């Protein structure tokens, strides 16, 4: 029987499990979304997220096994995302993984959530994509890496404030759009003018491989709601003005992300780029990436179903398994991310 592992993901607000064989074939992938729970708050509430994981974790694992036609006894190993993320959420997944590893007497594999996002590019390519520059761009992270191998990543730079996905959510809220903001911004931007407003592109000409999205968020606020203390009333937020702001904001973010990828590729002498994370699903960003392809860069973007948080990208655990990089049962979660 071909070896299979169970991968568990609970780093933020998605409870997910997947069954993956040693050829990186995803036999099942189950995700329980919490969007409805957090929508009224305009963002993820950690306590609500962790409680939902407790309710969902066992049913999600059971469903993943059922869809794959496997039982617990068929598993070769248990993989679980242990960093980075919300501490309460991570602990739910890790506790489940430790319990199964102990009961079944099979190896436990601790997976870095960020590295797994980039490994999704390897899964989609069906062949080696490393070494490469990697960009993970999501609601919680905007990080550049020099990926020397499948599990050998060096952090080159990250956001000094908001992540790009977080900025999407906050701008959507300013414009009266529902959570999560990324898909809503993309949808309404289709009828907007991306050149209507010249929003700031922080660090775009700076050699530092860093990002900042707080400035553009503030600029959008003033454009949408008016300058604080101004005697002039704020312009009416008509549907067209909302669409123009959304399109201009999206354009600015996409330009910055591609520019920093170009800088990292040049600085490290790489010709391959891997993109993962929820914002990698943004259509305008993907269009901007075509500039790099035209200049000879090999661009690997995670497929749409592996951009947002999922357990299928836990296939990276097979790299750890083959290297014998197993975890002890006293392993703990690492919620934070060390910044470059």
C-alpha positions in Angstrom: 0.0 0.0 0.0 1.3 3.4 -0.9 2.3 5.6 2.1 0.0 8.4 3.0 0.1 11.1 5.6 -2.5 13.2 7.3 -1.8 17.0 7.3 -3.6 19.3 9.7 -3.9 23.1 9.3 -5.3 25.5 12.0 -3.0 28.4 12.0 -5.7 31.1 11.7 -9.4 30.8 10.9 -9.5 27.8 8.6 -9.8 24.3 10.0 -8.3 22.0 7.4 -7.1 18.4 6.9 -5.8 16.6 3.9 -4.6 13.1 3.0 -1.5 13.1 0.7 0.5 10.2 -0.7 4.3 10.2 -1.1 4.1 11.2 -4.7 2.4 14.5 -3.6 -1.0 13.5 -4.8 -3.7 15.0 -2.7 -6.3 12.3 -2.1 -8.6 14.6 -0.2 -8.6 18.1 1.1 -11.3 19.4 3.5 -11.6 23.0 4.7 -14.1 24.4 7.3 -14.2 28.1 6.8 -15.0 30.6 9.6 -15.7 33.6 7.4 -19.3 33.9 8.6 -18.2 34.0 12.2 -15.7 36.8 11.8 -17.5 38.9 9.1 -19.4 41.1 11.6 -16.1 42.1 13.2 -14.3 42.8 9.9 -11.4 40.5 10.7 -10.4 37.4 12.6 -11.1 37.3 16.4 -8.5 34.9 17.9 -10.7 33.6 20.7 -13.6 32.9 18.3 -11.3 31.2 15.9 -9.7 28.9 18.4 -13.2 27.8 19.8 -14.3 27.1 16.2 -11.3 24.9 15.6 -12.1 22.9 18.7 -15.6 22.2 17.3 -14.4 21.5 13.7 -11.1 19.6 14.0 -12.3 16.1 14.5 -15.2 16.2 12.0 -12.7 17.7 9.4 -10.2 15.0 10.0 -12.9 12.3 9.8 -14.2 13.7 6.5 -10.7 13.9 5.0 -10.1 10.2 5.8 -13.6 9.3 4.4 -13.1 11.1 1.1 -9.7 9.5 0.6 -11.0 6.1 1.4 -8.5 5.7 4.2 -8.6 4.8 7.9 -6.3 6.0 10.7 -4.4 2.7 10.5 -3.4 3.5 6.9 -1.5 6.6 7.9 2.3 6.7 7.7 2.8 10.0 9.5 0.9 13.0 10.9 1.9 16.5 9.7 0.7 19.7 11.4 1.3 23.4 10.9 3.0 24.7 14.0 4.2 28.2 13.0 3.5 31.0 12.5 -0.1 31.9 13.4 -2.6 32.5 16.2 -1.4 30.7 19.3 -4.8 29.4 20.3 -5.6 28.2 16.8 -2.2 26.5 16.3 -2.5 24.7 19.6 -5.8 23.0 18.6 -4.2 21.5 15.5 -1.0 20.5 17.3 -2.9 18.8 20.2 -4.9 16.7 17.7 -1.7 15.8 15.8 0.2 14.8 18.9 -2.7 12.7 20.1 -2.9 10.8 16.8 0.8 10.4 16.6 0.9 8.9 20.1 -2.1 6.6 19.6 -1.0 5.3 16.2 2.7 5.3 17.1 3.7 7.1 13.8 6.0 10.1 13.2 4.9 13.6 13.9 6.1 16.2 11.4 6.0 19.9 12.3 5.4 22.1 9.2 6.1 25.8 8.8 2.9 27.3 7.4 4.8 29.9 5.4 7.1 27.4 3.8 4.1 25.3 2.9 2.6 28.1 1.0 5.6 28.3 -1.2 5.8 24.5 -1.5 2.4 24.6 -3.2 4.3 25.9 -6.2 6.4 22.8 -6.2 3.2 20.7 -6.0 1.6 22.5 -8.9 4.8 22.3 -11.1 5.2 18.6 -10.7 8.9 19.1 -10.8 11.6 20.9 -8.9 11.2 24.7 -8.7 14.0 25.5 -6.2 16.3 27.4 -5.8 14.0 30.5 -6.2 12.9 33.7 -4.7 9.7 33.2 -2.7 7.0 35.7 -1.8 4.3 34.8 0.6 1.6 37.4 0.6 -1.5 36.9 2.7 -3.7 38.4 5.4 -1.0 37.9 8.0 2.3 37.9 6.1 4.1 39.7 3.3 7.5 38.1 3.3 10.3 37.6 0.8 12.6 34.5 1.0 15.6 33.1 -0.8 14.5 29.5 -1.2 17.7 27.5 -1.6 15.8 24.2 -1.3 12.4 22.8 -0.5 12.9 23.4 3.2 15.9 25.7 3.2 14.5 29.3 3.3 16.2 32.5 4.3 14.0 35.5 5.2 15.1 38.5 3.1 12.4 41.0 4.1 8.9 41.5 5.4 6.3 44.2 6.0 7.1 46.7 8.8 3.4 47.1 9.5 0.3 45.7 7.8 0.4 42.7 5.6 -0.9 43.2 2.1 -4.0 41.0 2.7 -4.7 42.9 6.0 -4.6 46.1 4.0 -7.1 44.7 1.5 -9.5 43.8 4.4 -9.1 47.3 6.0 -9.6 49.2 2.8 -12.6 47.1 2.0 -14.1 48.0 5.4 -13.4 51.7 4.7 -15.3 51.4 1.4 -18.2 49.5 3.0 -17.4 46.2 1.4 -17.8 42.9 3.3 -15.1 40.7 4.8 -12.9 39.1 3.6 -11.9 42.1 1.6 -9.6 40.7 -1.0 -12.2 39.1 -3.3 -14.5 42.1 -2.8 -11.9 44.6 -3.8 -11.0 42.6 -6.9 -14.6 42.3 -7.9 -15.5 46.0 -7.6 -12.2 47.1 -9.1 -13.2 45.6 -12.4 -15.5 48.6 -13.1 -13.0 51.1 -11.7 -10.2 53.2 -13.1 -6.8 52.1 -11.7 -5.3 55.5 -12.6 -8.0 57.5 -10.9 -5.9 58.0 -7.7 -2.2 58.0 -7.2 -1.8 56.1 -4.0 1.6 55.8 -2.4 3.9 52.9 -3.3 6.1 52.6 -0.2 9.7 51.4 -0.6 9.2 50.8 -4.3 12.5 52.5 -5.2 14.3 51.5 -1.9 16.9 48.8 -2.1 15.7 47.4 1.2 13.5 44.3 0.7 10.8 45.6 3.0 7.1 46.4 2.6 4.8 49.0 4.2 1.0 49.2 3.6 -0.1 51.5 6.4 0.6 54.6 4.3 -1.6 53.5 1.4 -4.3 52.5 3.9 -4.3 56.0 5.4 -4.3 57.6 2.0 -7.4 55.6 1.0 -9.1 56.7 4.2 -8.6 60.4 3.4 -9.6 59.9 -0.2 -12.8 58.1 0.9 -13.8 59.9 4.0 -12.0 63.3 3.7 -9.1 65.0 5.5 -9.5 65.2 9.3 -10.3 68.8 10.4 -11.0 69.9 6.9 -13.9 72.3 6.4 -14.5 70.8 3.0 -17.1 67.9 3.0 -15.8 64.5 1.9 -16.8 63.7 -1.7 -19.8 61.4 -1.9 -18.8 57.8 -2.0 -20.7 56.9 -5.2 -20.5 53.4 -6.6 -18.1 54.6 -9.3 -15.9 56.4 -6.8 -15.7 53.3 -4.6 -14.8 51.3 -7.7 -12.1 53.8 -8.7 -10.6 53.8 -5.2 -10.6 50.0 -5.1 -9.0 49.7 -8.6 -6.3 52.4 -7.7 -5.5 50.7 -4.4 -5.2 47.3 -6.0 -3.0 48.6 -8.7 -0.6 50.2 -6.2 -0.3 47.1 -4.1 0.3 44.9 -7.1 3.0 47.2 -8.5 4.8 47.2 -5.1 4.7 43.5 -4.8 6.1 42.9 -8.3 8.8 45.6 -7.9 10.1 44.0 -4.6 10.2 40.6 -6.2 12.2 42.0 -9.1 14.7 43.6 -6.7 15.1 40.3 -4.7 15.6 38.3 -7.9 18.3 40.8 -9.0 20.0 40.9 -5.6 20.2 37.2 -5.2 20.9 36.3 -8.9 17.8 34.1 -9.1 15.8 33.4 -12.3 12.9 31.6 -10.6 10.1 33.1 -8.5 7.5 31.3 -6.3 4.4 33.1 -5.1 2.0 31.8 -2.4 -0.6 33.0 0.0 -4.1 34.3 -0.3 -3.3 37.5 -2.1 -1.6 35.4 -4.8 -5.1 34.7 -6.0 -5.6 38.3 -6.9 -6.1 38.6 -10.7 -4.4 42.0 -11.1 -1.4 40.8 -9.2 -1.1 37.8 -11.4 -1.3 40.0 -14.5 1.5 42.2 -13.2 3.6 39.1 -12.7 3.5 38.5 -16.4 6.0 41.4 -16.7 8.6 39.2 -15.0 7.8 36.2 -17.2 8.3 38.4 -20.3 11.7 39.4 -19.0 12.8 35.8 -18.7 11.9 35.0 -15.1 10.3 31.6 -14.5 7.2 32.4 -12.3 5.5 29.7 -10.3 2.2 30.8 -8.7 0.3 28.5 -6.3 -2.9 27.3 -7.9 -6.0 29.1 -6.8 -7.2 26.2 -4.5 -3.8 26.3 -2.7 -3.5 30.0 -2.2 -5.7 30.5 0.8 -5.0 28.4 4.0 -5.4 24.7 3.4 -3.9 21.4 4.6 -3.0 20.1 1.1 0.2 22.2 1.1 1.2 20.2 4.0 2.7 17.9 1.4 5.9 19.6 2.2 6.0 17.2 5.2 7.1 14.4 2.8 10.4 16.4 2.4 10.8 16.3 6.2 9.9 12.6 6.4 12.5 11.6 3.8 15.1 13.6 5.7 14.1 12.0 9.0 13.2 15.4 10.5 10.7 14.1 13.0 9.3 16.1 16.0 9.1 15.0 19.6 5.8 15.1 21.4 7.0 18.0 23.6 7.1 20.3 20.6 5.3 23.6 21.0 3.8 26.1 18.6 5.7 29.2 17.4 3.0 31.9 16.9 5.3 34.8 15.9 7.4 35.4 12.8 11.0 36.7 13.2 11.3 39.8 10.9 14.3 40.3 8.7 
